[in-house]
Amino acid sequence: MTSVKLIGRMDMMIKSMTGFGRGEYGEDNISFTVDVRSVNHRYSDFSIRMPRMISGLEDKVREYASSQVGRGKVDIFINYDSFGQDVQIKLDTKLTKSYIECLNNVKSEFEIKDDISLSLLTRFSDIIKVEKVEKEEDELWSILKAALERAFGALTQMKEREGERLFNDITEKLRLIDRIVDDIDENARDLVCSYKDKLHDRILELTKGIALDENRFMTEIALMADKSSVDEEIVRLRSHIIEFDRTLNSKGTVGKKLDFIIQEMNRETNTIGSKGTEIDIINNVVSLKTEIEKIREQIQNIE
């Protein structure tokens, strides 16, 4: 058996689930600021906080966020500012008439000679209403989407930078695992023969004076010794290393698959540990499990 050949670094890089991005965009006296924070999570989970006046856009924000993030807990904070917008000034005619009638009644009842002036009426602020002319939802979404694109673009860049660090660290550990498997393979080559000899000597010691069928005796020893072979486990471990490396260099959301593969690698390592009785193999298994656990912790942060 020979060491596997790892792919090494490619253009397709994994992404971390942890990151932050901010995006700002404005036009026509309207401005949006979007902050996006992402942390580890088993699945995709989006939390959106936005002003009530634009809450009708929440579904579009969620749909866009889902297209950008494959896995992780994502918090989206949206700030909306409008300034210098067109306004409409409306006079509440009925209410104004009621004020005038009431003031005339006061004049008549108490014989007040002062006239009812415009300046007096304007003191009643509720008769004049100033209303902003709001943009259509499609126009608002166009501006908000531009801010979202900038925020998620910055988030992605940060996640890719962290992903590159994870990639380099995990790849180095994977190379170390491959070298340890080589050592186990080397140490295990004489394992079956050694176990067979020890088993043969032990059985003869325990059965002194007892007549044994030599052919049956040797067949049983061979069968028992064969169970100590770790060749199949080494083959599967190498296969898992190749698949892990290939997945690590794949596009898209790969964290869950990597987690599954590393569990399978740990399973094969445990089996080798239960079979290997030589001290060198036992030490290699301990080292192998240590590196596998380090990788398992790292991939919990991969999208």
N, C-alpha and C positions, 0 to 999 in steps of 0.2 A: 504494500500500500504506500502511496505517496501523498505528500501534502497537497491540499486543494489550492487552486489558483484564484485569489480574490480579484474581483473586478477593479477595485480601487476607485478613486474619485472620478465621477462623471459630471456632466452638466446638470443632470437631474438631481437636485438636492432635497433632502428631507427638510421639513419645517418643524420648529418647536411650536408648542401650543401656547407659549407665554410671550406676550408682547403688548405694545401700546402704540397707538397712532392717533394723530390729530389732523383734521382737515377743516379748512375754512374756505368759504366761497360766498360771493354776494353779487347781486346785480339788481338794477331797478329799485334801489332803496331797500332791498331785502338782503339779509345776511344770515348764513348758517355757520355754526361752529359745531363740529362733531368730534367727540372723544371716544375712542374704542379701546377697551382693555380685554385681554384674553388670558385665561389661566387653564390649568389642567382640568380635564373632565373626561369621564368615560365616553360620553356621547356629545352631541352638539346641543348646546343650551344657550338661548339668546334672551337677554333682559334689555328692554328698551325704555329709556326715560326721555320723554319729549313733552313740550308744552301742549296743554289741552286743545288749544286753538288749531293745532295741526295734527291732532290725533288720528284724523282720517287717513294719514299717510303711513300709519304704523305697519300695516300689512305689506306695503311696498318696501319699507325699510327692512322688515324681517326676511322677505324674499330675497332682497339683494344681499343681505348678510349671509344667508344660507348658501348663496352661490359663491361666496368668497372663503368661507371657513368650513372645513370638513369635520373637525372635531375640536371640542373645547368649550369652556364656559365663557361667553362673550357678553360684556356689558357695554351698551351703547348709550351715550349721553348726548342729547341734541339741544343746542341753544339756538333760539330764533329771535332775530332782531329786525324790526321794521322801523324806518325813520323817514320823515319827509314824504310820507305817502299821500296820495290824493285822499281828500276828505269830503264828506257831505255834511252840510249843516241843515238841520231840520227844525222847523218851528212847530211846537205842539199847539195848534190853533185852538182846540177846545179848552185846553188848560189855560191858555192866555186869556180867552174870553171869560173864563170862570174867575181868574184873578181880577180882571177889569170890573166885572159885575160886583165882585166882593168889595173892591175899593170904592166903587160908586155908592154902594150901600152904606159903607162906612162914612163917606162924605155926607150923604143925605141924613143918616141917623145922627151924626154929631155936628152937622152944619159946618163942615170943613170946606174952605174955599179953595184950597190948593188944587191945581190940576194934576191929573195922572200923567206923568211924563214917561218918556221912553227909558230914561236912566233909572227910574223907579222900577219899571217892569223887568229890566235886565238883571236886577238884583235877585230875581227869582230864577235861579240857574236851571231849574228843571224844565223851563219852557223851551229852552234851546238845547238841542242835542247835536254833538259832533261825533260823527261816525267815520271810521276809516273804511276806505274802499279796499276790501281784501282781494288778493290775487286769486285767480282760478286755481283749483287743486293741481291741475297738470302743470301750470307755470311754476307753482311752489315746488312740485316734485322735481322738475328739471334743475332747479337751483340746489335743492337739498341733495339730489343724487350726485352732483358735482362735488359737494363737500364730502359726501360719503366715499366717493372714489378716492379722494385725496387721503382721507383718514385710513381706509382699508389698505391703500397703497403703502402708507407709512408703516402700518401694522405688519403687512406681509414682509416688508424689507427687514424689520426687526426680527420677525420669526425666522426668516431665512438666515440671518447672521447667527442667531442662536443655534439654528439647525445645522449650520456648517461646523460650529464647535462640537455639537453632539456627534455629528458624522465622523469627524476626525478622531474623537475620543473612542467612540464605539468601534470604528475600524481598527484602531490600534489594539484594542482589547480582543477583537475577533482574530487578529493575526496571532496574538499570544495564545488564545485558545487553540488555534490550529497547530501551533508548535507543541503545546502540551499533548494534544491528541497524537502527534508524531511520536512523542516520548512514550506514551502509553502503548502505542502500536509496537514500538521497538522492544519495550520491556515485556510485552505480552507474547512475543513470538515463542518463547520457551516455556510459557506458563503451563500449557497443557501437558507437555512432557514432564515438567517438574512435578506437577500435581499428580500425574500418573505414577511416577516413581515413588513419591511419598505415600500415596494411597496403597501401592503394591506392598511396600515395606511394612506399613502399618497393619494391613490385613494379615500378612504372613505372621507378624508378631502376635496378633490376637488369636490366630487359628493354629498355633503350634500343636502338632500331634494329630491334627484333623486332616483327613484325606480330602483333597479338592480336585474337582474336574478342571484341569489346567486351561482348556479352551474356554469353558464357561467362565472361569475365574478371570481370564484376560479380557474376555468380551465385556463383562460387567465393569471391570476397571476402566476400560476404554470409554464406555458409555457415561460413566460417572465423571471421568476426567473431561470428556467433551463438553459437559455442562459448565465447565469453568472457562471455556473459550469466550473471548470478548470480541471476536472478529465482526460479528453481525452488528454489535453496538457501535464499533468504530466506523463501520461503513455508513450506518445511519447518521452518526454524528457528523461525518464529513458531508453527507448529503444535506443535513440541516444547515451546516455552515455555508454551503454554496447557496442554498435557498435564502438564507438570512441576508447574505451579501447582495444577492440579486434584488431582493425586496428593498433593501436599504438604498439601492440606487434607482428605485422606481419612482414614477410620478404619483401624485395623489396622496390619499390618506392611507398610510401604511402602518401606523402605530399598533393597531389591533393585531394585524398579521404577524408583526415582529414579536409581539408579546406571546402569541401562540407558539411560534417557532422556538423561542427561547425556553418555553416550558417543556417542549419536546426534547430539546438539548439537555435540559436538566434531568429529564426522565431517563435518558440513555446513560447519563453520567452516574446516576444513582445505581443503575443496573450494573455498570462496570465496577462500581465501588463494592457492591454486594458479592461480585464474583472474584475480584482481584484480591489475592491474599499476600502478594509480594509487597514489601514496604515501599518500593519505588512507585508502584502503581497506586498504592493508597495515598502517597504524598501527592502524586499527580492529580488524583481525583479531588483531593482537598483544594488544590490550586485551581482546578477546572471549575469547581462549584463556586469558588470565590469570584472568579472573573465573570461567570455567568450571572451571578447575583448583581454584580456591578452594572452589567449591561441591562439587566431587567429593570433596575432602578432608573437608568437613563432613559429607556424607551417609554417610560410612563409619561414623559414630557413630549413625545413625538406625535404630531398630528396624524 
